[in-house]
Amino acid sequence: MTRTSTSSAPGAQLARPAAPKGPAAEQAYEAIRDRIFSGALGENDRVTEADLAESLNMSRTPVREAVKRLLLEGLLTRDAGPGLRVVALADDEVMQIFEIRMMLEGYAARRAATRALPEEAIELRRLAELMAHHVPPRSEKDFRIIADSNKAFHSLVLEAARSSRLKAMLSVVVHLALVTRTFRMYSEEDMRRSARHHLDISDAIVARAPDWAELAMATHLQAAADLAKADKERADER
């Protein structure tokens, strides 16, 4: 897996994914990332920037910027020549990602419980209720609403934590969209449990209860980690 580099200078910080240079680069980034998380681009699949640009009907420039970001995030790696390869995550790496998320997002929820603006707390509750309303999903539209609301919910918790350093650390280790990959293999009960977790997290933040918020977030992510591990084990058996 591609690793972020560090400088030998005193006080050097980990390199973090560069922000895309424009809307087209952001669109390319999200499109390629979604293909990876949905499985359309499978682990160890090989592609080139030219292939990606053609399939996205885009020029090479925004695709090149998107690829730089995906390389830093460890979702792609370079083979010899112009080739790119989708990184295959080992079982331990998948669990590491979730363990880091539990620590960082649990801390984010704790901070959000004492720092969220009233309108942010209300919006978190609205998003949690929206997800619950569409569970279990009966259509592609339901899946999209749940996935989009989930992404917005976790992003808003992070925003409400009021910590640019925490936000930067999470951008290095994991993208919040990783969770959209797991929704497709959730059972109906798994989906209902996830919806209850989001309601618990929002309730804790509305109640200004940091211990409860941190525990609710950790419980939610532990459940997602267990499902991701089971999914990975099934894939390895095939």
N, C-alpha and C positions, 0 to 999 in steps of 0.2 A: 504494500500500500504506500502511496506517496505520502511523505511526512512533511510537516511544516519545518522550516529550517530556523535555526537560531544563530545569532551573531555572537562572536567571542567578546564583543565590547561589553564593558561593565553596564549592568542594568538593561541589557538587550531584552526585548520582548519577543514572544512567539509571533511569527508572521501570521497574518490572518487573511481570509479571503478578500481579494480586492473587490470593491463595489463595481458593478457593471458601469460602463461609460455612458449608457443611454438606454432609452426605453427598448430599443430593438435588442440590445444585449441582454436586458432583463427578460424579455420574452423568450429569447433563445435559451437562456439559462433555465428558466422555469419549464420550458418544453422538454429539454433534454433530461433535466432532473426528474420530471414526471414520468418520462419513458423508462428511466432506470428504476424508479420506485414502483411503477406498475408492472414491471417485468417485461415490457415491450423490448427493452434492451436488457438481456439477461446477463448474469454473472459470467465474466470472461468473454463476452461478445466483443468482437473487434469492429471498429468503425474508423473513419477518417473525418477530418473537419469538412472536407469536400462532400462526403456522403451526408453528413448532418445538414450542411447548408442546403443541399439539393432537396432532402426530404422535408425540411422546414420551409422551403421556398424563400430562403434568405440569402443575403450576400455572406461572404466569408468573414467579414470584419466583426459583426456582432457574435457570430458563432465562435470565432477565435477568442473573444473576450469571455464568453460563457465557459468555454473549455478551460481557460486559465483558472477560473473560479472553481470549477469542478475538480480540477487537478489538485488545487490547494485543499479542498475539502476531502480528498481521498476517494471520491466516487469514480474517478477515471485515473488511469495511469498511462504513460507513454510506452509503447513498444518501439522497437527499432524502426527508423524511418518516420513516415508521416502517420503511422498507425496509433490508434488509441484503444484501450481495452477497459471494459467495465470491471471494476475491482470486485473480487469475490471476498466477502467478509467471512472470516473464520468464526466459529461458534463463540469463542471467547471474546472476539472483537464486538460481536453483536451485544453480548452481555455487558461489556465494558461501556458501550454507548449508553445503554439504559441505566447502568449504575451511575455514570457521570450525570445523566439527566436527572436521576433521583436526587442527587446531591445539589446540583445547581438549580433545578426548577423547584425543588422543595424549598430551598433558600429563597428563591424568587417569590414563591407563594407566601412565605413567612413575611418578607418585606412588604409585599403588596397588601397584606392584611392591615398594616399600620400606615401605609402611604398612598393607597389607591384613592383617587378623587371620587366623590360620591357618584358622579356620572359614569366613571369606569366600573365601579362596583355594580351599578344598575345594568350596564352593558354586559358584564360577565354573566349576570343572572339571566339576561335575555338570551344570550348565546347558548347557555346551558339548557334553557327551556326549549329553544329552537331545536337543538340536537335531540332532546328527549321526545319532542313532538314527531320527529321523523324516524324514530326507532320503533319497530324494526323497519329498515328500508325496503320499500316495495318496488322501487324504480331506480333508474340511473340518476334521475334528478334528486331522489332522496339521498343516495350515496354522495353526490356532489355537495348537497347542502350540509350534510353531516361533516364531510371532510373539510369544507371551507370554514364552517363554523368552529370546528375543532382547532384548525390552524389559527383563526382569529382569536379564539379563547386563550390559547397558550401564548400567543404573541402579546395579547393585552395584559396577561398576568406579568409577563416580563417587562412590559412598558410601565406598569403600575409599580413595579419594584424600585423604580427610579435609580438604576445602577447601570451606567454605561459600561463599566468594567465587566459586570456580570453578563450583559448583552454580548460583549465582544468575546468572552470566554465560550458562551454557548454557540456562537457563530463558528467557532473553530472546531468544536468537538462534534456537533450534530446539527442537522437542520430539522426544524420542527415538522417539516413535511414528511419526515420519516414515518410518522404515525399513520399517514394515509395508506401506506403499503399494507398495514395490518388489518384495516377495516374489511378488506375483501375476504379474509379468512376467519372473520369473527362469526360465531354462532349468534342466534337471536339473543340468547341469554348473555353472551359476552357483550353484545351491543347495549343491552339494557343495563348491565353492570357499569359499563363505561359512562353511560348517560347519568347514572346515579352518582358516579364519582365527580363528574363535572358540576352537578348540582351541589354536592357536598363542598367542593372547593369554593364555589361562588358563595354559598351560605357562610362559610368560614370567613371569607374576605369581607362580606357585607357586615358580619358580626364583629369585625376587627379582632379576630381570634388567631394570632400567629401560630400557636402550637397546633391548633386544629387544622389550619390551612396547610402547614408543612406536612402533617401526617396524611391529610387527604390527598395531597399531590403525590406523596411517596407511595401510597396505597394504589393510586391510579396507575402510576408508572410501573410498579411491580407487577400488576396484573397484565399490562401490555408487554412487559419483558417476558413473562411466562408464556404468553401466546406466541411471541416472536421466536422464542427458543423452540417451542414445539413445532412451529412452522418450518424452522431451519432444519430440525432433525428429520421431519418428513421429506423435505426436499433432498437432503443428503442420502436418504434411503432409496430414492427413485433412480 
